Amino acid sequence: MSSFIRRPFRYSFRNATLILIAVNAAAFLLTSIAPRLEALLSMNVVMVVRYRCFWQPVTYMFTHASARHLFFNMLGLLFFGLPVERTVGSKEFLLLYFFCGIMDGLVSLAFYCVVGGYGVFLLGASGAVYSLLLAYAVIFPRSRIFVFGLIPLPAPVLVALYAAIEFLSQFSADGTAHFTHLTGFALAWLYLRVRMGLSPLKIWKDAWRGF
């Protein structure tokens, strides 16, 4: 079973990151032209459970509330996704992206069921992008990311900082899906451990000695 889970794909690079960005842009254009589609493509407990919109745990990843929302998610997808895809190959990248994104949606759906978030419409690629951020920090643990273009932070430190911010922000009511972002980190961690046999903490500990 373990060998099946970790069986590698033959490496190929197909610019899947750019294709995902194009699909997200096209979906935003479509929902801008036909705003009613946003409710059908984003994810809502009532829509999924009562009205059987079972596609929503997938389509919510391609639906964005505004051009700004789309821009920053796609910037993160480009910045973190493309290097990850070039390193692991397009098939592994897509499996990582969709596993984390879809499972993130399902976990969030269960969470909203439990807390009574029946009026919440979850949308955006940010959960999957957060997963890519963690994967990037594990694959490139010595990479430095310039926050605001000025402050250089090692990728693992940026992950820890974002995780802390998302955890603390979870207790605020600002309309952002902080739980989904945290779940994105957790799912990527699980994927890297189980599927790829990587230990993020060990990799980061070893990399820290090199700084």
Backbone hydrogen bonds in HBPLUS format (Angstrom, degrees):
<---DONOR---> <-ACCEPTOR-->    atom                        ^
c    i                          cat <-CA-CA->   ^        H-A-AA   ^      H-
h    n   atom  resd res      DA  || num        DHA   H-A  angle D-A-AA Bond
n    s   type  num  typ     dist DA aas  dist angle  dist       angle   num
A0005-ILE N   A0001-MET O   3.00 MM   4  6.31 161.1  2.04 153.3 157.7     1
A0006-ARG N   A0002-SER O   3.04 MM   4  6.23 153.7  2.11 147.3 154.4     2
A0007-ARG N   A0004-PHE O   3.31 MM   3  5.15 164.6  2.34 100.6 104.7     3
A0090-SER N   A0012-SER O   2.75 MM  78  5.97 166.8  1.77 165.4 170.2     4
A0019-ILE N   A0015-ASN O   3.20 MM   4  6.54 152.1  2.28 146.1 154.3     5
A0020-LEU N   A0016-ALA O   2.87 MM   4  6.11 158.5  1.91 152.4 157.4     6
A0021-ILE N   A0017-THR O   3.01 MM   4  6.31 155.0  2.08 147.0 154.0     7
A0022-ALA N   A0018-LEU O   2.98 MM   4  6.20 154.7  2.05 142.5 149.2     8
A0023-VAL N   A0019-ILE O   2.91 MM   4  6.20 155.1  1.97 151.0 157.8     9
A0024-ASN N   A0020-LEU O   2.94 MM   4  6.15 160.0  1.98 149.7 155.0    10
A0025-ALA N   A0021-ILE O   2.95 MM   4  6.17 157.8  2.00 148.0 154.1    11
A0026-ALA N   A0022-ALA O   2.90 MM   4  6.10 156.2  1.95 146.2 152.8    12
A0027-ALA N   A0023-VAL O   2.88 MM   4  6.08 156.9  1.94 148.7 154.9    13
A0028-PHE N   A0024-ASN O   2.97 MM   4  6.21 153.4  2.04 146.1 153.1    14
A0029-LEU N   A0025-ALA O   2.98 MM   4  6.24 157.1  2.03 146.8 153.1    15
A0030-LEU N   A0026-ALA O   2.93 MM   4  6.15 154.0  2.00 146.1 153.5    16
A0031-THR N   A0027-ALA O   2.95 MM   4  6.22 161.5  1.99 150.7 154.6    17
A0032-SER N   A0028-PHE O   2.91 MM   4  6.04 135.5  2.11 140.9 153.3    18
A0033-ILE N   A0029-LEU O   3.05 MM   4  6.30 146.6  2.16 143.5 151.4    19
A0034-ALA N   A0030-LEU O   2.88 MM   4  6.09 157.5  1.93 148.4 155.6    20
A0037-LEU N   A0034-ALA O   2.96 MM   3  5.87 163.0  1.99 131.4 136.1    21
A0038-GLU N   A0035-PRO O   3.06 MM   3  5.68 153.2  2.14 115.1 121.9    22
A0040-LEU N   A0037-LEU O   2.99 MM   3  5.07 125.2  2.30  97.8 112.9    23
A0041-LEU N   A0037-LEU O   2.89 MM   4  6.10 145.6  2.00 155.7 165.8    24
A0042-SER N   A0038-GLU O   2.87 MM   4  5.80 158.5  1.92 150.1 154.9    25
A0043-MET N   A0122-LEU O   2.82 MM  79  4.92 174.0  1.82 147.4 149.3    26
A0122-LEU N   A0043-MET O   2.72 MM  79  4.92 157.2  1.77 152.7 148.3    27
A0048-VAL N   A0044-ASN O   2.95 MM   4  6.17 159.1  1.99 159.7 165.3    28
A0049-VAL N   A0045-VAL O   2.86 MM   4  5.91 173.4  1.86 159.6 161.5    29
A0050-ARG N   A0046-VAL O   2.86 MM   4  5.25 139.8  2.02 130.1 142.7    30
A0051-TYR N   A0046-VAL O   3.29 MM   5  6.78 151.3  2.38 150.4 157.8    31
A0053-CYS N   A0047-MET O   2.99 MM   6  5.66 154.8  2.05 133.0 138.0    32
A0056-GLN N   A0053-CYS O   3.14 MM   3  5.98 169.9  2.15 125.3 128.3    33
A0058-VAL N   A0055-TRP O   2.97 MM   3  5.68 157.9  2.02 122.2 129.5    34
A0059-THR N   A0055-TRP O   3.01 MM   4  6.19 168.2  2.03 151.3 154.6    35
A0060-TYR N   A0056-GLN O   2.99 MM   4  5.53 156.0  2.05 145.5 147.2    36
A0061-MET N   A0058-VAL O   3.27 MM   3  6.00 152.0  2.36 116.3 122.2    37
A0062-PHE N   A0059-THR O   2.99 MM   3  5.44 156.2  2.05 113.4 120.6    38
A0063-THR N   A0060-TYR O   3.31 MM   3  5.22 168.5  2.32 104.9 107.6    39
A0124-GLY N   A0060-TYR O   2.82 MM  64  6.03 154.8  1.88 164.3 155.7    40
A0124-GLY N   A0063-THR O   2.73 MM  61  5.27  97.0  2.43 147.3 168.6    41
A0070-LEU N   A0066-SER O   2.99 MM   4  6.26 163.1  2.02 150.4 154.6    42
A0071-PHE N   A0067-ALA O   2.81 MM   4  5.96 162.2  1.84 148.1 153.5    43
A0072-PHE N   A0068-ARG O   3.12 MM   4  6.29 173.9  2.12 157.4 156.7    44
A0073-ASN N   A0069-HIS O   3.25 MM   4  6.34 158.1  2.30 144.3 150.6    45
A0074-MET N   A0070-LEU O   2.89 MM   4  6.00 161.2  1.92 155.9 161.5    46
A0075-LEU N   A0071-PHE O   2.83 MM   4  6.00 145.5  1.95 145.7 156.1    47
A0076-GLY N   A0072-PHE O   3.07 MM   4  6.22 157.6  2.13 140.6 145.6    48
A0077-LEU N   A0073-ASN O   2.88 MM   4  6.13 152.9  1.95 143.0 151.5    49
A0078-LEU N   A0074-MET O   2.86 MM   4  6.01 157.6  1.91 144.5 149.8    50
A0079-PHE N   A0075-LEU O   2.88 MM   4  6.01 167.8  1.90 150.3 154.1    51
A0080-PHE N   A0076-GLY O   2.92 MM   4  5.85 168.9  1.94 149.3 152.8    52
A0081-GLY N   A0077-LEU O   2.72 MM   4  4.89 132.6  1.94 121.7 137.3    53
A0082-LEU N   A0078-LEU O   3.39 MM   4  5.52 156.4  2.45 119.5 126.2    54
A0084-VAL N   A0080-PHE O   3.41 MM   4  6.46 158.5  2.46 141.3 147.5    55
A0085-GLU N   A0081-GLY O   2.78 MM   4  5.95 162.7  1.81 157.9 163.2    56
A0086-ARG N   A0082-LEU O   2.94 MM   4  6.12 160.6  1.98 151.3 156.3    57
A0087-THR N   A0083-PRO O   3.08 MM   4  6.22 141.1  2.24 139.4 149.1    58
A0087-THR N   A0084-VAL O   3.16 MM   3  5.17 125.9  2.47  94.4 108.3    59
A0088-VAL N   A0084-VAL O   2.93 MM   4  6.14 173.1  1.94 163.5 163.9    60
A0089-GLY N   A0085-GLU O   2.79 MM   4  5.06 141.9  1.93 138.9 146.6    61
A0093-PHE N   A0089-GLY O   3.01 MM   4  6.10 158.0  2.06 149.1 156.3    62
A0094-LEU N   A0090-SER O   2.88 MM   4  6.02 160.7  1.92 148.3 152.7    63
A0095-LEU N   A0091-LYS O   2.97 MM   4  6.18 157.8  2.02 148.4 154.7    64
A0096-LEU N   A0092-GLU O   2.91 MM   4  6.11 163.5  1.94 150.6 155.1    65
A0097-TYR N   A0093-PHE O   2.85 MM   4  6.06 164.3  1.87 151.0 155.8    66
A0098-PHE N   A0094-LEU O   2.88 MM   4  5.96 175.2  1.89 152.8 154.4    67
A0099-PHE N   A0095-LEU O   2.87 MM   4  5.73 155.0  1.93 143.9 152.0    68
A0100-CYS N   A0096-LEU O   3.05 MM   4  6.02 169.2  2.06 147.0 150.4    69
A0101-GLY N   A0097-TYR O   2.89 MM   4  5.92 158.3  1.93 143.4 150.7    70
A0102-ILE N   A0098-PHE O   2.88 MM   4  5.67 166.2  1.90 140.9 145.7    71
A0103-MET N   A0099-PHE O   2.97 MM   4  5.86 161.2  2.01 146.6 152.6    72
A0104-ASP N   A0100-CYS O   2.88 MM   4  5.71 145.9  2.00 135.4 145.5    73
A0105-GLY N   A0101-GLY O   3.08 MM   4  6.29 147.8  2.18 136.8 144.9    74
A0106-LEU N   A0102-ILE O   2.98 MM   4  6.35 155.5  2.04 150.2 156.7    75
A0107-VAL N   A0103-MET O   2.85 MM   4  6.05 164.4  1.87 154.1 158.0    76
A0108-SER N   A0104-ASP O   2.93 MM   4  6.01 159.6  1.97 144.7 151.0    77
A0109-LEU N   A0105-GLY O   2.83 MM   4  5.99 148.0  1.93 142.1 151.7    78
A0110-ALA N   A0106-LEU O   3.00 MM   4  6.29 157.6  2.05 146.7 151.5    79
A0111-PHE N   A0107-VAL O   2.90 MM   4  6.16 153.8  1.97 146.1 154.2    80
A0112-TYR N   A0108-SER O   2.88 MM   4  6.14 161.0  1.92 153.6 157.0    81
A0113-CYS N   A0109-LEU O   3.00 MM   4  6.23 145.0  2.12 142.2 152.2    82
A0114-VAL N   A0110-ALA O   3.04 MM   4  6.31 154.8  2.10 147.8 153.6    83
A0115-VAL N   A0111-PHE O   2.98 MM   4  6.26 163.4  2.01 155.2 159.2    84
A0116-GLY N   A0112-TYR O   2.95 MM   4  5.59 114.9  2.39 131.5 143.5    85
A0117-GLY N   A0112-TYR O   2.72 MM   5  4.49 146.6  1.83 135.6 141.9    86
A0120-VAL N   A0117-GLY O   3.32 MM   3  5.50 165.7  2.34 106.9 111.0    87
A0129-VAL N   A0125-ALA O   2.93 MM   4  6.12 153.9  2.00 152.9 161.4    88
A0130-TYR N   A0126-SER O   2.81 MM   4  5.98 155.2  1.87 151.2 156.3    89
A0131-SER N   A0127-GLY O   3.19 MM   4  6.47 145.7  2.31 136.6 145.8    90
A0132-LEU N   A0128-ALA O   3.03 MM   4  6.41 147.2  2.14 142.2 150.9    91
A0133-LEU N   A0129-VAL O   2.87 MM   4  6.22 145.8  1.99 146.1 156.3    92
A0134-LEU N   A0130-TYR O   3.12 MM   4  6.44 156.8  2.17 147.9 152.0    93
A0135-ALA N   A0131-SER O   3.00 MM   4  6.28 161.6  2.03 147.3 152.8    94
A0136-TYR N   A0132-LEU O   2.75 MM   4  5.90 156.9  1.80 148.7 155.2    95
A0137-ALA N   A0133-LEU O   3.01 MM   4  6.24 156.2  2.07 145.6 151.6    96
A0138-VAL N   A0134-LEU O   3.03 MM   4  6.33 136.8  2.23 143.9 155.5    97
A0138-VAL N   A0135-ALA O   3.20 MM   3  5.14 129.8  2.47  93.4 106.6    98
A0139-ILE N   A0135-ALA O   2.90 MM   4  6.11 161.5  1.94 153.9 158.9    99
A0140-PHE N   A0136-TYR O   2.72 MM   4  5.68 155.8  1.78 150.9 158.1   100
A0143-SER N   A0140-PHE O   3.08 MM   3  5.41 165.2  2.10 115.9 119.6   101
A0155-ALA N   A0143-SER O   2.82 MM  12  5.67 152.0  1.90 164.6 163.5   102
A0145-ILE N   A0153-LEU O   2.72 MM   8  5.23 167.1  1.74 152.9 150.0   103
A0153-LEU N   A0145-ILE O   2.86 MM   8  5.23 161.4  1.89 135.7 141.3   104
A0149-GLY N   A0146-PHE O   3.23 MM   3  4.78 156.4  2.29 109.9 106.8   105
A0147-VAL N   A0151-ILE O   2.74 MM   4  4.96 154.2  1.80 149.7 141.4   106
A0150-LEU N   A0147-VAL O   3.03 MM   3  5.84 165.0  2.05 124.0 125.3   107
A0151-ILE N   A0147-VAL O   3.04 MM   4  4.96 169.2  2.05 147.8 145.0   108
A0157-VAL N   A0154-PRO O   2.95 MM   3  5.33 122.0  2.30 110.2 125.1   109
A0158-LEU N   A0154-PRO O   3.05 MM   4  6.40 153.3  2.12 154.8 163.3   110
A0159-VAL N   A0155-ALA O   3.03 MM   4  6.35 154.2  2.10 152.1 158.9   111
A0160-ALA N   A0156-PRO O   3.03 MM   4  6.31 161.7  2.06 147.0 151.4   112
A0161-LEU N   A0157-VAL O   2.85 MM   4  6.06 155.5  1.91 148.2 155.4   113
A0162-TYR N   A0158-LEU O   2.86 MM   4  6.05 165.4  1.89 152.4 156.0   114
A0163-ALA N   A0159-VAL O   2.87 MM   4  6.04 160.5  1.90 151.6 157.5   115
A0164-ALA N   A0160-ALA O   3.00 MM   4  6.18 157.8  2.05 145.3 150.8   116
A0165-ILE N   A0161-LEU O   2.97 MM   4  6.21 161.5  2.00 150.5 155.8   117
A0166-GLU N   A0162-TYR O   2.83 MM   4  6.01 166.4  1.85 155.2 158.9   118
A0167-PHE N   A0163-ALA O   2.91 MM   4  6.03 155.2  1.98 144.9 152.0   119
A0168-LEU N   A0164-ALA O   3.01 MM   4  6.20 168.5  2.03 152.2 154.7   120
A0169-SER N   A0165-ILE O   2.83 MM   4  5.91 152.4  1.91 147.2 156.1   121
A0170-GLN N   A0166-GLU O   3.00 MM   4  6.02 124.0  2.33 136.4 148.3   122
A0170-GLN N   A0167-PHE O   3.28 MM   3  5.25 142.8  2.43  95.1 105.4   123
A0171-PHE N   A0168-LEU O   3.41 MM   3  6.08 161.8  2.44 112.1 116.0   124
A0172-SER N   A0169-SER O   2.93 MM   3  5.27 164.3  1.96 116.5 119.3   125
A0178-HIS N   A0176-THR O   2.92 MM   2  5.67 133.7  2.14 106.5  92.7   126
A0181-HIS N   A0177-ALA O   3.18 MM   4  6.58 149.1  2.28 146.6 155.3   127
A0182-LEU N   A0178-HIS O   2.99 MM   4  6.31 163.4  2.02 155.9 159.3   128
A0183-THR N   A0179-PHE O   2.91 MM   4  6.11 155.4  1.97 146.6 154.1   129
A0184-GLY N   A0180-THR O   2.94 MM   4  6.14 142.5  2.08 138.8 148.8   130
A0184-GLY N   A0181-HIS O   3.10 MM   3  5.01 119.8  2.48  91.3 106.4   131
A0185-PHE N   A0181-HIS O   3.18 MM   4  6.64 150.9  2.27 147.7 153.9   132
A0186-ALA N   A0182-LEU O   3.05 MM   4  6.39 163.3  2.08 150.2 154.4   133
A0187-LEU N   A0183-THR O   2.85 MM   4  6.02 160.6  1.88 154.4 158.9   134
A0188-ALA N   A0184-GLY O   3.11 MM   4  6.22 158.0  2.16 144.5 150.3   135
A0189-TRP N   A0185-PHE O   2.98 MM   4  6.22 158.0  2.03 151.4 157.8   136
A0190-LEU N   A0186-ALA O   2.97 MM   4  6.25 158.8  2.02 146.4 151.9   137
A0191-TYR N   A0187-LEU O   2.84 MM   4  6.07 160.0  1.88 148.6 154.3   138
A0192-LEU N   A0188-ALA O   2.90 MM   4  6.07 168.5  1.91 154.9 157.2   139
A0193-ARG N   A0189-TRP O   3.02 MM   4  6.19 154.6  2.08 147.4 154.5   140
A0194-VAL N   A0190-LEU O   2.88 MM   4  5.96 175.5  1.88 158.8 160.4   141
A0195-ARG N   A0191-TYR O   2.80 MM   4  5.30 141.2  1.95 137.7 150.0   142
A0198-LEU N   A0192-LEU O   2.84 MM   6  5.38 171.0  1.85 143.8 141.1   143
A0203-ILE N   A0199-SER O   2.98 MM   4  6.18 167.1  1.99 164.0 168.1   144
A0204-TRP N   A0200-PRO O   2.86 MM   4  6.03 163.2  1.89 155.2 159.8   145
A0205-LYS N   A0201-LEU O   2.84 MM   4  5.96 152.1  1.92 143.8 152.2   146
A0206-ASP N   A0202-LYS O   2.94 MM   4  6.13 162.1  1.97 150.1 154.3   147
A0207-ALA N   A0203-ILE O   2.92 MM   4  6.08 153.4  1.99 143.6 151.8   148
A0208-TRP N   A0204-TRP O   2.85 MM   4  5.93 147.3  1.96 143.6 151.8   149
A0210-GLY N   A0207-ALA O   2.87 MM   3  5.30 146.5  1.98 108.9 119.4   150
A0211-PHE N   A0208-TRP O   3.23 MM   3  5.42 159.1  2.27 104.3 110.5   151
